[in-house]
Amino acid sequence: MISKPDQRQDSFEVHNPADGNLVGYVSRGTQDDVDDAIRISWEAFRSWSGTEPLDRSKILFFAARLVREDQKELSQLLTREQGKPIKESMNEIAGFARVLEYYASITGTLQGDYGFSKNYGHMMVVRQPLGVCAAIIPWNMPALIMGWKTGPVLAAGNTMVLKPSSTAPLTCIALAGHLYRAGLPESVLRIVTGSGGVVGQALARHPDIRSISFTGAVSTGIEVAGNAAQTLKKTVLELGGSDAMIVCKDADPEAAAKGAVSGRFFNCGQTCTSIKRVFVDSAICTPFVRRVRELAEALIIGDGLTGGVDMGPVHTGSQRENVHSLVQETVNNDQGTVLSGGYIPDTGALKGGNFYPPTILTNVDPDAPVMKEEVFGPVLPVSSFETVTEAIDLANSTRFGLGASIWTHDMRTISQATRDLDAGIVWVNQHLRIPPEVPFGGMKFSGLGRENGRYALLQYLEEKTILINP
Ligand code: NDP
């Protein structure tokens, strides 16, 4: 897909992180484009919000079918602009379809409430859509996150203006095309591409946007929330995490080692719920780390379009610089040791892209920045613990609270950890798996509100109380 947009409009380029090649162009949206999109969406709101839930449901189901039919082509586009291996792109595109199917299956099911009182008469609560909602999408999982935001908004009868990330906007545009082909009026979902500082900020500030859902960096999320507060928008923020994995001495050692490698190096470590810190019982630390190293060093790194590749490049050069400097800082400050990886490849096929090898750091000081910050890249810092209570305290000792996992079969430990871990989602003997049916979101600096499940649908509906005195 290399076609220049409308020549009259300024545009910018999208590049492949595996080799720097041009993948396509998109328009550089302006404040006027945002104003136009919101006006068009409000005009569409009256008719879309009045459609029968079943009709909205049919469009979402049909769109999911069209997406599944084009899964391969969409996945190739996603890999070319984002960098992830084709097998992960295939799963992500299927995930987008699954989210649409889920919301199609619950459209119209959130009914209101009714009561009768001698004093007040008929007491009814109806749930109505909000109006025009905005979404700001990041580059790490653009298709899935687009599904999480568009699915509930459209199912609830709202219209939407969506801003994709500037470095991976093309899959979002293509997916919107599938929704239009399934019968969604183009006025119901408007995509405005352009920079966060212009288009994103304009959406957050606009008085005619009723709700905004943002996924990205903490600092950006705080700015979005501040702007949204000026016009009292409902706000959902998904701001990433520093997920801990706690491996107890009774854990299945092979399952835990495989879980650590897939949970950290999936999507080149660029997932909000990637495993970002591992705490292992000191009794099993040495064999655990040895097995993790074997598995990590067996991963095939390369251009995601090449069959068999397990891990692609980091999405941008500056992102790779951030990751590498955190690794170097850890070593230079004597806060950990590099067991594997930890360098920028400068030879062979990996030289031309933003590649970084799977990196394992051991004996890491739990207070090191590489343990405290969200490291968005393939770096796995490991530390050991003596007691489960200590491990839970370490897991909780960051400003984030998105996800955490505990690997054990001991019921007492499971109940202690699931109660005490400060995280929006706690996994037991698994990590990084998020079905569309259950809420997803974080505590503390990981965000506000929840996506997925019926909870997300509620976010995009507003209660109205009606009292009828007969
Ligand atoms: P950003 O928060 O800058 O970008 C996310 C989205 O917000 C993009 O669409 C971006 O647009 C937009 N945006 C940027 N500035 C504004 C603004 N002022 N107002 C409204 N929207 C804005 O994240 P980065 O891409 O710079 O990544 C930086 C770090 O953020 C990563 O290293 C990672 O730690 C974290 N991150 C976390 C994610 C998660 O899933 N939780 C996802 C992505 C990043 P544009 O692309 O045009 O800049």
Boltz pocket constraint, residues with backbone or C-beta under 6 A from the ligand:
constraints:
  - pocket:
      binder: B
      contacts: [[A, 136], [A, 137], [A, 138], [A, 139], [A, 140], [A, 163], [A, 164], [A, 165], [A, 166], [A, 167], [A, 194], [A, 195], [A, 196], [A, 197], [A, 199], [A, 200], [A, 201], [A, 204], [A, 215], [A, 216], [A, 217], [A, 218], [A, 220], [A, 221], [A, 223], [A, 224], [A, 238], [A, 239], [A, 240], [A, 241], [A, 270], [A, 271], [A, 272], [A, 319], [A, 374], [A, 375], [A, 376]]
      max_distance: 6.0
